[in-house]
Amino acid sequence: MKKSKSEDIRPEYRKEELGKGIRGKYLKSYKKSTNLVLLRPEIAAAFPSDEAVNQALSTIIEAGENEPITKVSSRTRKKQHAG
């Protein structure tokens, strides 16, 4: 159900007192403090919890401590998934 203009804000608030909002005001700090990663469904299904994912990644990091971590380009990933 679509709200009418009179339902946008509560009556005790006056729009002119709220001031003008600033789009994206907190975006930079939000991006700095979040580290969400989107897993493919088949990967997520293999882990029962976020702690299980962290443990698996920690194990991989420990196993490869002497190996440099290389970034995989999106082109390489597409080729790997294509077959």
HULIN-V681516 format. One record per run of one state. SS is the DSSP state (h for helix, s for strand, l for the rest). FROM is the first residue (numbers start at 1). LEN is the number of residues. If there is no record, write none. Layout:
# HULIN-V681516
ss->SS from->FROM len->LEN
ss->SS from->FROM len->LEN
This chain:
# HULIN-V681516
ss->l from->1 len->4
ss->h from->5 len->3
ss->l from->8 len->7
ss->h from->15 len->4
ss->l from->19 len->8
ss->h from->27 len->7
ss->l from->34 len->7
ss->h from->41 len->4
ss->l from->45 len->5
ss->h from->50 len->14
ss->l from->64 len->10
ss->h from->74 len->9
ss->l from->83 len->1
